[in-house]
């Protein structure tokens, strides 16, 4: 399994494998390509600017007309924001590996998923990962899988709840990469898994495990999901409903009474109205209402990243404590937890049905 960015077009082994496949003599394999949001290559100004430019130029993320948005983005936002974003990333950066936690965790997930599938599928299934923004790019990892003899590709966006700005844009980039292939593989994409029983079970286990060690049992669990503009919901995006469904199923799985899990949305950007309630405001409101102990979980994130390690565990924690709260517990994302890997492996097996 290879998980680092590489230029397969110039790789001798990749060319040999691709040539064998073209001749019909090589072993046909199936590729499983995991996809996550992305990460800057570094925390310096230019690395941050490249990453933010790619992210904020995505029409699935910011759908304002280009003639209105791009001048503002290029002359104002990308002049200032790389500095503040760089500081935020430096506060969570994996200095030992010189990469973001999202990169470290996604690599670990890929390796563990490959190991979980190997006893059943052996060398027939190759597992790799890509990022929608930054490196390793979707196109480079697709090319690498093709070079290793994969003529069927299962593309797996690691977003439990579907949203146009996450799942759809990851699929868009995958399809754009396919458009450049003279010989396209057979492909499938994994749909949202917001109500997958094993995923809900893994969330519940993580809650029970963390709260068992908490010094003060929380009165409420805040399920904080990444936000999006309210108008996306009104035009048919199912994200809000799927987030609510995950929260309801988690509450049922934990056997908790109605109201002990509060669903909120974070990471608001720009002046327009986003999905409510906003996490940073809601935790302060709860503290002022007399709730002294809460826990926060982020079910929409498959791996800890800037939005969880910095935004939740720093900004949102501070909002709660400054408003009078006393005990704040952050429940880490599922990351490469064994129960999470088992859930992902089950989803992969179902979506490979008929191919193996």
N, C-alpha and C positions, 0 to 999 in steps of 0.2 A: 504494500500500500504506500502510495506517495501522497503527501499532503502539503508539500511546499510548492510555491509557484515555480514553474519551470517552462522553458520554451520548447515544447515537444516537437515543433516543426524542425528543429535543428538537432534533436536528440537521435543518436544513431540507433539506440534500442527502440525508440518509438517508431522511427522510420522503418526498421526491420519488421516490427510487429504489424504496422499498417500495410506494408507491402505484402506480407503473408496473408493478411485478411483479404486484400484486393484480389489476390490469386486464389482465394478460397481454400488455403491450406492451413491457416492458423486456427487455434481454438477460439470459438465464439464465446464471449463473456458478456455479463450484464453489469452495467455500472450503476451504482447508487451515489448520486451527487447531492450532498447536503448543502443547503444555502442559508446563510445568515446575513444580517444587515450589512456589516462591514466595519472597517476600522482604518484610521490613518496609519501610515507607515511609521510615523514618529510624532512627537509633540511639538516640534519646531514650527515656525510660522508657515513655511512653504508646504510642508507635509499636511498641515491642518487646512491650508487654503485649498490644496488640490482635492482633498477629501470632501470638504464642505461644498466646494464648487460642484462636484459630481452629485452629491446628495441633494443639494438645494436647487439644482437645475433639473431634477427629475420632475416631469409634469404630473406624475402620480402623487408626488409629495406636495409640491407647490403648483397649483394649477392656474395661477394668474397668467394672463396673456404675456408672452415673452417680451413684447415691446414695453410693457409696464414693469415687469419683474426684473429682467436681466440688468438694466441700467442701475437699479437700486442694489441688486445683488453684487454686481461687479465693482461699483464705485463706493458703496457705503458698507454693506454687510461683510463682504470678504476683505475689506480693509481693516475692520475692527475685530470681528468675531474670532478669527484664528488665534488671537492673543488670549481671550477669555476661555475659549475651548481648549487651547493648549494647556492652560493652567489647570483646568478641570481634569484633563486626561493625565497630567503629571501626578495628580493626587492619587490616582489609582493604578498607574502604569506598572507593569511587571518589569522591573528594572533588570532582574537577573536574565530574562530571556529577551529583553528590549522589545517588548510588544505589549499590546493591550490585553487585558484579561479575557476579552471576548475571543481573541485569536488563540490564546492558550487553552481556553476551555473548549472551543469548537474543535481544535485539534485532538484534544483528549476524548471528546465525544466520538469523533470519527474513528479513532483507534479502538475504543471500547466497542463501538457498534460493529466494526469489522470483526473483532474477536468473538462477539456474540453470535454473529451469523456464520462464522467459519465452520463450526462443527456440522452444520446442516448443509451448507452450500459449497464449502471448500473454496477452491480457486476460481470457481465459476462466477462469483460475485466480487466486484471491486468496489470499495467504498472510498470516497474522496469528499472534499468540501471546497466550497467557494464562497466569496463574498459579493453581495450586490454592488457595493461601493468599495473601492480600494482593491487590495490584493489579498489572496489570490483571486483573480478575476474569473467570472463564470466561463468566458470563452477559453481561457487557458486551461482550466480544469476539464472542461468538456473535451478539448483537443487531446489532453493527456489520457483520458479514459478511452477515447477512440484509438489512440496510439497503442493502448494496451489490449486491443482486440475486443472492445465492448461495442456490440452492434445493437444493443438495447440499453436505454438509459432511463432510470427512474429518478426524476428530479424531485427533491424533497425540501421545500422551504420550511424552515424550523419555526413556524408561527402557528401556535395552536388555534388561534382565532383568525379568520380570513379578514384582510383589509386590502383595499386597493393600493395603499401606500406601503404594504409589506409583501404579502403573498403575490399580488398581481404584478407588482413591478419586478419581483424576482423572476416570475415566470416570463415576463416580457423580455428580460435580458437573456434568459435561456433560449427563448425562441429566436431572438436576434442572432445569437451565436449559431443556432441551427441554420439560419438563412445563409450563412457563409460556407456551409458544407456542401461539397459536390455530391457526396453520398451520405445522406442523412440516416441516422440510426432510427429505429423504432423508439418512441418515447412515451412516457407516462408522467403525469405530475400528481403529487400527493395532495389531496384536499385537506382542508382544515380538520383538526382533530380535537376541537374544543370539548367534546363530550366523550372522548375515548375513555373507556373504563380504566385502563391501565394508567393513562395519564392522570386522571382524577385521583386514582389510588396513590400514585407517586406524590402528588401534591399533598394529599391528606397525610401520608406518612411523614413528609417533611415538616408539616405543621405539628404533628404529634411529637415528633422527635425534638424539634426546637423548643416547643413549649414545655416539654417535660423537664428541660434544663433551665428554663427561665426563672429568675429569682422572684418575679412577681407575675403570677398568672394574669394575662391580659383580659380585660373586660370585653374587648372587641378585636376582631381581626379585620384589618383593612386590606381588601384585595385591590391593589392599585394597578391599573392597566394603562398602557401608553394611550394618550389621547389622540383625537383627530377633530377637524372642524365639524361642527354640527351639521352643516349643509351637505357633507358627504353622506351622512346618515339619511338625510331626507331624500337624497336621490338614489337610495337603494343599497348602500353598502351595509352588509350584515354584521359588521364588526361589533357594534354596540350590543345587539341581541345575543351574539355568541359569547361575549364577555359576561353578560348577565347569566347565561346558561351555565357557563363554567362555575361561576360563584354559587349558583343554586345547587349544582351537583356536588360541589365541594362541601357545602354546608350539610347536605343530605348524607354524604359519605362519612363526615365527621360525627353525625348524629347530634348536631347542635340545633338549638331552637332558632326560629325565624328572627332575623335582626341582629344576630351576633356577628355576621359577616357584612361589612359595608363595602359596596363596590364604588370605586372612585377612578378618576383618570388624571394622568400626569403629563408633564412635558409640553405644556401649551406654548405655542409659538405664534407671534403676530397679534394683531388687535381684534380679530374676529372671535365670535363665540365658538368654543369647543365643547366637546362632550362634558357634561357635569354629573356629579360635583367634582371640582378640582381637588386633587389629593392634598396639595399644600394648604389650601384654605379649609378643607373639611377636617383635617386633623387638628387644626387650631380651634375650629368651632367645637369639636368634640371635647377638647381640653377645657375650653371656657364653660362648657355645659356640665363639667364635673367628672369627666372620664380621666382617670389618672394613669391608666395603664393600657397600652395598645400594642398590637403586633401588626406588622405590614408584610404582605407577600405580593409578589409580582408575577401572576400566572401567565401573562402574555409573553414573557421573556424566557426563552429556553436556556439562556446563559447569562450570568452576571456581566454587566457592562456599565458604561458611564451612567445610564439612566437609573440603575439600581445602586451601584456602589457609591456614586457621588450624589445623585439627585435624591434618592430615597434615604440612604444611610447618613447623609449630611444635611442637605437643605430641608427635606421634609421632617426629619428628626428634630432639627432646630426649631422649625415652625411649631411642632407639638410641645416641645419643652418650654419655649418662650411664652406660650399661651397658658402655661400652668400645668402641663402634663408632667408626670414624674418618671414613668418607666416606658421606654420605647424599645421594642424588639424587632429587628429585621430578620426575616426568614429568607435565607439565600435561595436563589433560583435552583432549579433541579440540576443544572450543570451536568456533570458526568456521574451523578449518583446512579447506583446500580438499578434502582427501580425505574429511573428515567430511561436508562439505556434499554432495559427490558421492554418498556412501553414503545420506544422508537423501533426496536427490533420487531415487535409484533405488528406495528403499522407497516413496516417494510415488507414483512412476509405476506400480509394481506394484499398489498399492492403489486407484489410479484406473482400473484396467482395467475396461472395460465402461461407464464413465461418459463417457470421451472416446475 
